[in-house]
Amino acid sequence: MRTTVGIIGAGPAGLLLARLLHNAGIDSVVLESRDRAYVEHRQRAGILEQGTVDVLRAAGAGERMDREGLRHDGIELRYARKRHRVDFPALTGGRSVTVYAQTEVCKDLIALQLKEGGPLLFEAEALAVEGADTGSPRVRFRYQGNEDVLECDYVVGCDGFWGVSRKAIPAELTRVFERTYPFGWLGILADVAPSHDELVYARHDRGFALLSMRSPSVSRLYLQVPEGTDAEDWGDDEIWAELERRFETADDWRLERGPITQKSVTPMRSYVHEPMRYGRLFLAGDAAHIVPPTGAKGLNLAVGDVVTFARALTHEKDTGSAELLDTYSETCLRRVWQAERFSYDMTTLLHRAPDSTPFEDRLQLARLERIAGSRAAETDLAEGYTGFPFG
């Protein structure tokens, strides 16, 4: 099998890249180790930055998102029983975010790929990337019980942190930057209408809490819990009671309860792998970088990576110049590090570390008061949350 671009991984990054390349007249093959049902139902991110929304629309994948997605023009910060709304459009020249789950993005892109695009092979396990430093890289993969080889001009690894792509880059050429956090998020899905029409980020002495949503009838909520917590150790009533404590305000706002349909614990870490390119192998998304979920940046960073690659390859196709391909890693990493910075700032602003001192608690409150009282500080948060420019 041969193609111009071999794409490993059919998450939103790999699927969007295939769509962008198709629209540019460049052929590709997508290899995904899981089956279609798994890809379309794994719960991940749910906040799309303005740039991501614009890219999906331009790619022809925005119809259902525009119909069913929930546009949000701000978030609410809560601390010391106070409430402060950050107005995104007023601070960013009209930008907003959209609540539309990664599962739905994948469903839309899969449908388009199967209808109009190149081959999309589910249950096709990539085994290795070979010859990345040559003009003819290839991907060895297993499909329907047989090993095969995908010959490519380029390989893009969108196969996540545990995938094979990153392993093809020699260790002596890489630098890794990472930080692990001593807490995680206990996340729940609940069949109850959201108790607020925008996301609520709460800083509390007992720990962070987040009120989010998946639809007008399904709430997504999170609690900061110690690292290594088992979700099953938390009973449903205990979860709701803790959420109520952390979201408490001085007014008559109340949290609505409902049946919890899913709960899990997400670990928190920051990770960057440099470089993001080796020869004709390009890394995108979680294969190259991970951010704590506080800043809602993971999916959006992956979109930025594949947009950068698609633009670079289209530029080479149209002009014969590989200049943009040669600077892919540097271009992506500028945006990645800004997102890492923003996500770290949001995480340390709102979470209480196990060894926090009263001094550090007061600093957190002072930082929140600064955001609430300074348009400049508030603008910095709004610009980061709604997204850094692609490229």
C-alpha positions as CSV (number, residue, x, y, z in Angstrom):
1,M,0.0,0.0,0.0
2,R,1.3,3.5,-0.9
3,T,0.2,7.0,-0.1
4,T,1.6,10.5,0.2
5,V,0.9,10.9,3.9
6,G,0.6,8.0,6.3
7,I,-1.4,9.1,9.4
8,I,-1.2,7.0,12.5
9,G,-4.2,7.5,14.8
10,A,-7.9,8.4,14.1
11,G,-8.5,10.7,17.0
12,P,-9.5,14.3,16.1
13,A,-6.0,15.2,15.1
14,G,-5.5,12.4,12.6
15,L,-9.0,12.6,11.2
16,L,-8.9,16.4,10.8
17,L,-5.5,16.2,9.1
18,A,-6.9,13.6,6.6
19,R,-9.7,16.0,5.9
20,L,-7.5,19.0,5.4
21,L,-5.2,17.1,3.1
22,H,-8.2,15.8,1.1
23,N,-9.4,19.3,0.6
24,A,-5.9,20.3,-0.6
25,G,-5.8,17.4,-3.1
26,I,-3.2,15.4,-1.2
27,D,-3.9,11.7,-0.6
28,S,-3.5,10.0,2.8
29,V,-4.2,6.7,4.6
30,V,-5.3,6.7,8.3
31,L,-4.4,3.7,10.5
32,E,-6.3,3.4,13.8
33,S,-5.6,0.5,16.3
34,R,-9.1,0.6,17.9
35,D,-12.5,-0.1,16.3
36,R,-14.8,2.6,15.1
37,A,-17.2,2.3,18.1
38,Y,-14.3,2.9,20.6
39,V,-13.1,6.0,18.7
40,E,-16.6,7.4,18.5
41,H,-17.4,6.9,22.2
42,R,-14.2,7.6,24.2
43,Q,-14.8,10.6,26.5
44,R,-12.2,13.3,26.2
45,A,-12.1,17.0,25.7
46,G,-15.2,19.1,25.2
47,I,-14.1,22.8,24.8
48,L,-13.3,24.0,21.3
49,E,-11.3,27.3,20.9
50,Q,-12.4,29.9,18.4
51,G,-9.7,28.8,16.0
52,T,-10.7,25.2,16.2
53,V,-14.3,26.0,15.5
54,D,-13.2,28.1,12.5
55,V,-11.0,25.3,11.1
56,L,-13.7,22.7,11.4
57,R,-16.2,25.0,9.6
58,A,-13.7,25.8,6.8
59,A,-13.0,22.0,6.4
60,G,-16.7,21.3,5.9
61,A,-17.0,19.6,9.3
62,G,-19.0,22.2,11.1
63,E,-22.6,21.7,10.2
64,R,-23.6,19.5,13.2
65,M,-21.3,21.4,15.5
66,D,-23.0,24.7,14.6
67,R,-26.4,23.1,15.1
68,E,-25.7,21.2,18.4
69,G,-22.6,22.8,19.9
70,L,-23.1,25.3,22.8
71,R,-21.3,28.7,22.2
72,H,-20.0,30.1,25.4
73,D,-19.0,33.8,25.7
74,G,-17.3,33.5,29.1
75,I,-16.5,31.5,32.2
76,E,-17.2,32.1,35.8
77,L,-14.5,32.1,38.5
78,R,-15.5,31.3,42.1
79,Y,-13.4,31.9,45.2
80,A,-14.1,32.8,48.8
81,R,-17.8,32.4,48.0
82,K,-17.5,35.2,45.4
83,R,-18.5,35.0,41.7
84,H,-16.7,36.8,38.8
85,R,-17.6,36.3,35.1
86,V,-14.9,36.7,32.4
87,D,-16.5,38.1,29.2
88,F,-14.6,36.7,26.3
89,P,-16.0,38.7,23.3
90,A,-15.6,42.0,25.2
91,L,-11.9,41.2,26.0
92,T,-10.8,39.5,22.8
93,G,-12.5,41.3,20.0
94,G,-15.4,38.9,19.7
95,R,-13.8,35.5,20.2
96,S,-15.6,32.7,22.1
97,V,-15.4,29.0,22.7
98,T,-17.8,26.1,21.9
99,V,-18.8,23.2,24.0
100,Y,-18.9,20.2,21.6
101,A,-17.5,16.9,22.8
102,Q,-14.4,15.3,21.1
103,T,-16.6,12.2,20.5
104,E,-18.9,14.3,18.3
105,V,-16.0,15.8,16.4
106,C,-14.7,12.3,15.7
107,K,-18.1,11.1,14.5
108,D,-18.4,14.0,12.1
109,L,-14.9,13.6,10.7
110,I,-15.2,9.8,10.4
111,A,-18.4,10.2,8.4
112,L,-16.7,12.7,6.0
113,Q,-13.6,10.5,5.6
114,L,-15.6,7.4,4.8
115,K,-17.8,9.3,2.4
116,E,-15.2,11.4,0.6
117,G,-11.7,10.8,1.8
118,G,-9.0,8.2,1.5
119,P,-8.7,4.9,3.3
120,L,-9.5,4.9,7.0
121,L,-8.5,1.5,8.5
122,F,-9.9,0.6,11.9
123,E,-8.3,-2.1,14.0
124,A,-5.1,-1.5,12.1
125,E,-2.3,-1.5,14.7
126,A,0.9,0.5,13.8
127,L,3.9,-1.6,14.8
128,A,6.8,0.7,13.9
129,V,7.8,3.7,11.8
130,E,10.8,2.9,9.7
131,G,13.1,5.0,7.5
132,A,11.9,8.3,9.0
133,D,15.3,9.9,8.1
134,T,15.0,8.8,4.4
135,G,13.0,10.0,1.5
136,S,10.7,7.0,1.7
137,P,9.4,6.4,5.3
138,R,7.1,3.5,5.9
139,V,4.7,2.2,8.6
140,R,4.6,-1.4,9.5
141,F,1.1,-2.4,10.7
142,R,-1.1,-5.3,11.5
143,Y,-4.5,-5.5,9.9
144,Q,-7.0,-8.4,9.8
145,G,-4.4,-10.7,11.2
146,N,-1.7,-9.9,8.7
147,E,1.3,-7.7,8.7
148,D,1.5,-5.1,6.0
149,V,3.6,-2.0,5.1
150,L,2.4,1.5,4.2
151,E,4.9,3.3,2.0
152,C,4.7,7.1,2.4
153,D,6.3,10.3,1.5
154,Y,5.6,11.6,5.0
155,V,4.3,10.0,8.3
156,V,2.4,12.0,10.8
157,G,2.1,10.4,14.3
158,C,-1.3,11.3,15.9
159,D,-1.2,8.2,18.0
160,G,-1.1,9.7,21.4
161,F,1.4,9.4,24.3
162,W,1.6,5.6,24.2
163,G,1.9,5.3,20.4
164,V,4.8,4.1,18.3
165,S,5.6,7.3,16.4
166,R,7.7,9.1,19.0
167,K,9.8,6.0,19.5
168,A,11.2,6.3,16.0
169,I,13.1,9.5,16.9
170,P,16.5,8.6,18.3
171,A,16.8,9.3,22.0
172,E,20.0,11.2,21.6
173,L,18.2,13.8,19.5
174,T,15.4,14.5,21.9
175,R,14.7,16.6,25.0
176,V,11.8,15.9,27.3
177,F,10.2,18.4,29.7
178,E,7.6,17.2,32.1
179,R,5.9,17.8,35.4
180,T,3.5,15.6,37.3
181,Y,1.0,17.0,39.8
182,P,0.1,15.5,43.2
183,F,-3.6,15.5,42.4
184,G,-6.1,14.4,39.7
185,W,-9.6,15.1,38.6
186,L,-12.6,12.9,39.6
187,G,-14.9,13.4,36.7
188,I,-18.6,12.5,36.4
189,L,-21.3,12.6,33.8
190,A,-24.8,13.2,35.2
191,D,-28.2,13.1,33.6
192,V,-29.2,16.6,34.9
193,A,-29.3,20.0,33.2
194,P,-26.2,22.1,33.9
195,S,-26.7,24.3,37.0
196,H,-25.1,27.3,35.2
197,D,-25.1,28.3,31.5
198,E,-21.3,28.7,31.4
199,L,-18.4,26.8,32.8
200,V,-17.6,27.5,36.5
201,Y,-14.0,27.2,37.8
202,A,-14.0,27.1,41.6
203,R,-11.0,27.6,43.9
204,H,-11.8,26.3,47.4
205,D,-9.7,25.4,50.5
206,R,-10.9,21.8,50.0
207,G,-9.7,21.7,46.4
208,F,-10.7,22.7,42.9
209,A,-14.0,22.0,41.2
210,L,-15.3,22.5,37.7
211,L,-18.8,22.7,36.4
212,S,-19.1,21.9,32.7
213,M,-21.5,20.2,30.4
214,R,-21.9,17.9,27.4
215,S,-25.4,19.1,26.3
216,P,-28.4,21.1,27.7
217,S,-29.4,17.9,29.6
218,V,-26.1,16.3,30.6
219,S,-23.7,17.8,33.1
220,R,-19.9,17.1,33.3
221,L,-18.4,17.9,36.7
222,Y,-15.0,17.5,38.2
223,L,-13.4,17.4,41.7
224,Q,-9.8,17.7,42.6
225,V,-8.7,14.5,44.4
226,P,-5.4,13.1,45.6
227,E,-3.2,11.4,43.1
228,G,-4.0,7.7,42.8
229,T,-7.6,8.0,43.9
230,D,-10.0,5.2,42.8
231,A,-13.2,6.7,41.4
232,E,-15.2,3.8,43.0
233,D,-14.1,5.0,46.5
234,W,-16.5,7.9,46.0
235,G,-20.2,7.3,46.5
236,D,-22.6,9.4,44.5
237,D,-24.1,11.3,47.4
238,E,-20.6,12.0,48.7
239,I,-19.6,13.4,45.3
240,W,-22.6,15.7,45.1
241,A,-22.1,16.9,48.7
242,E,-18.5,17.8,48.0
243,L,-19.4,19.6,44.8
244,E,-21.9,21.7,46.7
245,R,-19.3,22.7,49.2
246,R,-16.7,23.7,46.7
247,F,-19.2,25.7,44.5
248,E,-20.8,27.5,47.4
249,T,-21.6,31.2,46.9
250,A,-22.9,34.0,49.0
251,D,-26.1,34.3,47.0
252,D,-28.9,31.8,46.4
253,W,-27.2,29.8,43.6
254,R,-27.7,26.1,44.0
255,L,-26.3,22.9,42.4
256,E,-28.8,20.6,40.8
257,R,-28.3,16.9,41.4
258,G,-29.1,14.0,39.1
259,P,-28.2,10.3,38.3
260,I,-24.4,9.8,37.8
261,T,-23.9,7.7,34.7
262,Q,-20.1,7.6,34.6
263,K,-17.2,8.5,36.8
264,S,-13.4,8.2,36.3
265,V,-10.2,9.8,37.6
266,T,-7.9,11.7,35.2
267,P,-4.2,12.2,36.3
268,M,-2.6,15.6,35.8
269,R,0.7,16.2,34.0
270,S,2.6,18.5,31.7
271,Y,4.8,17.0,29.0
272,V,6.6,18.3,26.0
273,H,8.8,16.3,23.6
274,E,11.3,18.2,21.4
275,P,11.7,18.1,18.5
276,M,8.3,17.4,16.9
277,R,9.9,16.4,13.6
278,Y,12.5,13.9,12.6
279,G,13.2,13.6,8.9
280,R,9.9,12.9,7.3
281,L,8.2,11.9,10.6
282,F,6.0,14.6,12.2
283,L,4.5,14.4,15.7
284,A,1.1,15.9,16.5
285,G,-1.1,16.1,19.6
286,D,-0.5,13.9,22.6
287,A,2.4,12.1,20.8
288,A,4.4,15.3,21.4
289,H,2.8,17.2,24.3
290,I,0.3,16.9,27.1
291,V,-1.3,19.6,29.2
292,P,-3.3,19.4,32.4
293,P,-7.0,19.8,31.5
294,T,-7.5,23.0,33.5
295,G,-6.9,25.2,30.5
296,A,-8.9,23.1,28.0
297,K,-6.0,23.0,25.6
298,G,-5.3,19.4,24.7
299,L,-7.5,18.9,21.7
300,N,-7.0,22.5,20.5
301,L,-3.2,22.1,20.5
302,A,-3.5,18.9,18.4
303,V,-5.7,20.9,15.9
304,G,-3.0,23.6,15.7
305,D,-0.3,21.0,14.9
306,V,-2.2,19.4,12.0
307,V,-3.2,22.7,10.6
308,T,0.4,23.7,10.6
309,F,1.5,20.5,8.9
310,A,-1.3,20.7,6.3
311,R,-0.4,24.3,5.5
312,A,3.3,23.4,5.2
313,L,2.7,20.4,2.9
314,T,0.2,22.4,0.7
315,H,2.8,25.2,0.5
316,E,5.4,22.6,-0.8
317,K,2.9,21.2,-3.3
318,D,2.1,24.6,-4.6
319,T,5.5,26.2,-4.6
320,G,8.1,23.4,-4.4
321,S,9.5,25.0,-1.2
322,A,10.0,22.9,1.9
323,E,10.6,25.9,4.1
324,L,7.4,25.6,6.2
325,L,7.9,21.8,6.6
326,D,11.5,22.5,7.8
327,T,10.2,24.9,10.5
328,Y,7.2,22.7,11.5
329,S,8.7,21.8,14.9
330,E,9.7,25.4,15.8
331,T,6.3,26.8,14.7
332,C,4.3,24.3,16.7
333,L,6.4,24.5,19.8
334,R,6.0,28.3,20.1
335,R,2.2,27.7,20.4
336,V,2.7,24.6,22.6
337,W,4.8,26.4,25.2
338,Q,2.3,29.2,25.4
339,A,-0.5,26.7,26.0
340,E,1.7,24.8,28.6
341,R,2.3,28.1,30.3
342,F,-1.4,29.0,30.3
343,S,-2.5,25.5,31.5
344,Y,0.1,25.6,34.3
345,D,-1.0,29.1,35.4
346,M,-4.7,28.0,35.5
347,T,-3.8,24.8,37.4
348,T,-1.7,26.5,40.0
349,L,-4.2,29.4,40.3
350,L,-7.1,27.1,41.2
351,H,-5.8,23.9,42.7
352,R,-4.6,23.5,46.3
353,A,-1.5,21.4,46.6
354,P,-1.4,18.9,49.5
355,D,1.5,20.9,51.1
356,S,0.0,24.4,50.5
357,T,0.8,26.9,53.2
358,P,-1.4,29.8,54.3
359,F,1.0,32.1,52.4
360,E,0.3,30.3,49.1
361,D,-3.4,30.2,49.8
362,R,-3.4,34.0,50.1
363,L,-1.4,34.3,46.9
364,Q,-4.0,32.3,45.0
365,L,-6.7,34.6,46.3
366,A,-4.6,37.7,45.4
367,R,-4.2,36.4,41.9
368,L,-7.9,35.8,41.5
369,E,-8.7,39.3,42.9
370,R,-6.2,40.7,40.4
371,I,-8.1,39.0,37.5
372,A,-11.4,40.3,38.9
373,G,-10.1,43.8,39.3
374,S,-7.8,44.4,36.4
375,R,-9.0,44.4,32.7
376,A,-5.4,43.7,31.6
377,A,-5.1,40.6,33.8
378,E,-8.6,39.5,32.8
379,T,-7.8,40.0,29.1
380,D,-4.7,37.8,29.4
381,L,-6.8,35.0,30.8
382,A,-9.5,35.5,28.1
383,E,-7.0,35.5,25.2
384,G,-5.3,32.4,26.5
385,Y,-8.6,30.5,27.1
386,T,-10.1,31.3,23.6
387,G,-6.9,30.3,21.9
388,F,-3.5,31.3,20.6
389,P,-3.2,31.8,16.8
390,F,-2.2,28.9,14.6
391,G,1.2,29.3,13.1
